[in-house]
Amino acid sequence: MKTQDSGLNQGALLMLIGSLAFIGYAVVFLFRNFAGGGFELGVRTLNGVTRENLNALNPAIMHYIGHLHVATAGFIAATGIAVAALSWYGVRRGEWWAWIAAVVSPVVGLAVALPYHYTGTFEHDWVTHLGPIYVATLVFVVGALLALRAMTRQT
C-alpha cells in the first residue's frame, strides 16, 4: 500500500461523496417513476401532455417510458456503486488503475446522456432535472483533481 496523503484522502472522500450523490439521484429517479407527479425530475409534462394523458392514450407507451426510467436508474446506481468502491478502496490507496476507472465510468455516462438534453423538443427545468447531477459531478471532479495532484506527487 502506498503512503497515505491528506490530499489523496480528501480527494478520495470527495469522489466517494460525489458517487454517493449519483446513487441518491438514481434512487430519486426510481422512486419518481412509481410515485412522481411528472415524467422525471424537472419534467412535469411532455409539451403539455401529462402522464395521465399519455396513459389514457396508450398505456403501453407509459409502461415503456417507465421501463426506460427503471433501467436508467439502475445503471446510474450501478455506476455510482462501482465508482464509490473504486474511489474509497483504490484511489485512497493511490492506485492509478482505480483512479482511471473511477473517472472514466461517470465521464462516459455523462458524455452520452447530457448533450441530448440540449437538443430536445420537450421542456425541462434544468435546475431540478440536471442540477443535482451537476452538483454531484462538481464535487466528484474536485475530488478527482485533488487525488490526481496527490498521486502525481507520489510517483
DACOR-V707433 format. One record per pair of residues at least 12 apart in sequence whose ideal C-beta (glycine too) atoms are under 10 Angstrom apart, sorted by the first residue. I is the first residue (numbers start at 1). GAP is how many residues later the second one is. Records with the same first field share a line. If there is no record, write none. Layout:
BEGIN
I = GAP  GAP
END
This chain:
BEGIN
1 = 91  92  93  94
2 = 90  91  92  93  149  152  153
3 = 90  91  147  151
4 = 88  89  90  146
5 = 87  89  141  142  144  145  146  148  149
6 = 140  144
7 = 138  139  140  141  142  143  144  146  147
8 = 83  84  85  86  91  138  139  140  141  142  143  145  146
9 = 82  83  137  138  141
10 = 82  132  133  136  137  140
11 = 76  80  81  88  129  131  132  133  134  135  136  137  138  139  140
12 = 74  75  76  77  78  79  80  81  82  86  87  90  131  132  134  135  138
13 = 74  75  78  79  126  130  133  134
14 = 73  124  125  126  127  128  129  130  131  132  133
15 = 68  69  71  72  73  76  77  83  84  87  88  91  124  125  126  127  128  129  130  131  132
16 = 67  68  69  70  71  72  73  75  76  86  123  124  127
17 = 67  70  119  122  123  125  126
18 = 62  65  66  69  84  88  115  117  118  119  120  121  122  123  124  125  126
19 = 60  61  62  63  64  65  66  67  68  69  83  86  87  117  120  121  124
20 = 60  61  63  64  67  68  116  119  120
21 = 59  111  112  114  115  116  117  118  119
22 = 54  55  56  57  58  59  61  62  83  84  87  88  110  111  114  115  118
23 = 50  53  54  55  56  57  58  60  61  113
24 = 52  53  56  108  112
25 = 16  48  51  52  55  107  108  110  111
26 = 46  47  48  49  50  51  52  53  54  55
27 = 46  49  50  53
28 = 12  13  45  104
29 = 12  40  41  43  44  45  47  48  103
30 = 39  40  42  43  44  46  47
31 = 42
32 = 37  41
33 = 32  33  34  35  36  37  39  40
34 = 32  35  36
36 = 15  33
37 = 13  14
38 = 12  13  86  87  90  91
39 = 12  15  23  26  27  30  83  85  90
40 = 25  28  29  32  33  84  88  89
41 = 83  84  86  87  88  89  90  91  92
42 = 75  81  82  83  84  85  86  87  88  89  90
43 = 77  79  80  81  82  85  86
44 = 79  80  81  84
45 = 77  78  79
46 = 19  74  75  76  77  78
47 = 74  75  76
48 = 74  75
49 = 73
51 = 14  15
72 = 37  41
75 = 34  38
76 = 30  33  37  57
78 = 27
79 = 26  27  29  30  31
80 = 25  26  29  56  60
82 = 19  20  23  24
83 = 15  18  19  20  21  22  23  26  57
84 = 18
85 = 13  16  17
86 = 12  13  14  15  16  17  18  19
87 = 12  14  15  16  53  56  57  60
88 = 14
90 = 12
91 = 12  52  53  56  57  59  60
92 = 55
94 = 53  56  57  60  61
95 = 56
96 = 52  55  56  59
98 = 49
99 = 45  48  49  52
102 = 38  41  42  45
103 = 37  38  40  41  42  44  45
106 = 27  30  31  34  35  38
107 = 30  33  34  37
109 = 24
110 = 23  24  27  30
113 = 17  20
114 = 16  19  20  23
117 = 12  13  16
118 = 12
END
